[in-house]
Amino acid sequence: MSRSPVAERAAVDSRRVRQVYEVLARVYDDCFDWALGPGRRLAVGQLPLRAGQRVLEVGVGTGLSLPHYPEGCHITGIDISEAMLHQARERAEQLGRIDIDLRVMDARELSYPDATFDHVLAPYVISVVPQPERVMDEIRRVCKPGGTVMVVNHFRSSSRLLRLVESLLSTATQWIGFRLDRSLDTVLQTAGLELVRVDRVNLLGLWHLVELRRRD
């Protein structure tokens, strides 16, 4: 059975993202952590983690956030890029922690049962993935009722002029792995998630930290 045009386009976009990050894996930390690190660290620090809880990080990348999780919680990190995960595994090994599980996985199809994780973190993923609404639905599905979903991302500006610039730039930036014109509504309108707060983070406040809670 042939796939629909939407599914076919999503598959092409997914392959492109994988290829881009296979190339970026070795230089990602040096190129991006100076700008994106503060938001990532803040998001981990704001998760209400307790000993024995399970947290899923969607788009764990090279594992830059791993050193910031408290001891006693179990961390599962997924990413579509094996090359990025290779860096994350090396980082986890250096930390000497045995409570970190890293897997290659498509965020649109998480292979976990409903309500598996106490909390979910998605740093800089919504700008990258095809079908971001589907990714948010999967994040909501695997999060336990009452659990926290933390999203860090750049979202489309409220300024008409800046929105135009972001839309034009996204034509180019999508070829290096991300878009600038994703709407905040992509996150806020996810069924079953309620907004707790939105804060500006990182350089010039150009990114947002969005805290949501899974409804019972």
N, C-alpha and C positions, 0 to 999 in steps of 0.2 A: 504494500500500500504506500503510495507516494505521500510525502509530507505536505502540509499546507504551505503557502508562500511565507506566512509569518514564521512558522517553525523552521523553514529552510533558511530564512534570513537570520534567525536567532542562532542556528547552528553555525552559519558562516561567521557571525560576530563572535561566537564563543571560541571558534578555532583561532580567529585573529587575536583575541585577548590572550589565549594560551601562548601563541607564538611570540607576542610582544613581551610577555613576562618571562618567557624562557630566555630572551635576550637580556632583559633588564635585571635578572636575578643577581648577577655579580656586582652591579653598580647601584642597585636600588637604595641601599642604606645610605651611601654617600650622597646620592643625588636628591633624595626626598626626605630623609629623616629630620634634617634641620628645619624644614618647613612644616612637616606633618606630625612630628614626634610629640609636641606639646598636647595636641588634641587627643592623640592615642593614649598617652599616659594619663591624662585627666579622665578619660572615659573608663579606663581600667580602675582607677582610684575611686570613681564614683559608683562602681558596681557594689551593691550591698551583699558582698560575699561573706559567707560563714564557713567554718571548717566542715568538710564533708560534702559541700555543695558541688554541683557540676556546672561548668560554664562552657558554652560553645562560642568560639571565635570564627566568624565567617569571613574568609579572606585573611587568614593569618599571615600570609606572605612569608617573609624571611624570619618571622618570629620576633620582631622588635618589641612587641608587648610582653613577651613571655617573662622577662625578669621582673615585671611589675605586679604580677599576680601574687597574692599572699599564699604562704605555705598552708597546706591542709585542704585546699580545694582541688578538684580534678579538672584539668583543662583539656578540651578537645579543640583542635584547630584544623580547619579544612581550607583547601585552596585548589584552584584548578591547575596550577602550575607545579609540576614535579620539581623543576629547577629552583623555584622559590622555596618549596618545602625542604629541599636538600639543605639550604642555608638554615632554615628553621630547626631542622633536626640537629645540626651541628651546634646551634645555640642552646637547644634543650640539653644536649649532652654536656656542654660546658657548665650548665647550671646544676647538673647532677640530680635533676628531679626525675622521679619515676612516675609522676602523676600527670604527665603530658602525653596526649595521644594525637598524632598528626597524620592526616589522611588526604589523599587526592580525591576531590569530590566537586561536582557541579552544584553550586548553591541553589540552582533552580530545582534540584531533585535531591534533597537531603535524605540519606538512607538511614534515618533514625525514626523510631516510633513517635507518635504524638506525645507531647509533654515529657520529653526525655531530660531536658536541661532546666536548671533553676534560673539561669540568666543567659542572655545571648548578646554578644558584642559584634557589631558589623562596622569595622573601621575602613572608610574609603572604598567601599564596595559598590554602593548604589550608582556611582558615576561610571563604573567599569563594566558591570554585567549587562548582557542583553536581558530583556524582560524583567526589569527591576521589581515590578509589582508582584510577579511570581516569586521572586526571591523573598520579598517581605512576607508573602503568605506562608512560605515554608518556614521562615524564622518564627512567625507567630505560632505555627503548628507545633514545632518542636519545643517551644518554651512552655514551662508549666504555668498554670493559672496563678496570677499574682506575681509572676516573675518579671524581671526588668529586661527590657530590650534597649540597648544603647547603640545609636547610630551616629557615626561621625562622617561628615561628607560636605562637599561644596554643593550648594543648591542655587538654582537660577535666581538672579537678583530681582528685587521688586521695582527697580528702575527700568523704564522702557528702553532707554538708550543702552544700558548695560546688558539687558536681555538680548538686544540685537547683536551686540558685540559677542556675547557668550555663544549665541546661536551660530554666528559666522565662524568663530574660533573652533567650535566643536566639530565642524567639518574636517578640520585638520587634526585636532587633538584625539579624535576617536581612533586615528591610525597609530597613535602611540599609547593607546590603552585606556582612555577615559574621555568623558564628555563633561562639558561645563554647563549644560542647559537642562539638567534634570530638575524637576520641580520638587519642592518640599512636600507637596501633596502626595507624591509617590510614597512617602513614608507615613504622613499623617492620616491618609485615607485607608490605611490597611484595616480591614475588618477584624475586630477582636482585640485591637490595641488602642489604648487611650493615652493621650499626651500628658506627660508630667511636666516637662519644661523643654525650652529651646535656648541654648546659649551659643554665643559666637566664640570661636576659638581660633588658634593659630595666627599666622602672620596677618596683620591688619583686620583680624576678625572676619576673614573671607570664607571661613568654613563654619559649619554648625555642629554642635553636639545636641542630639535629640534624644531625650529620655522618654521611653514609653513603658507602659505596664500592660501585661497580658490580662485581659479580663477573665474573671472566673467563669 
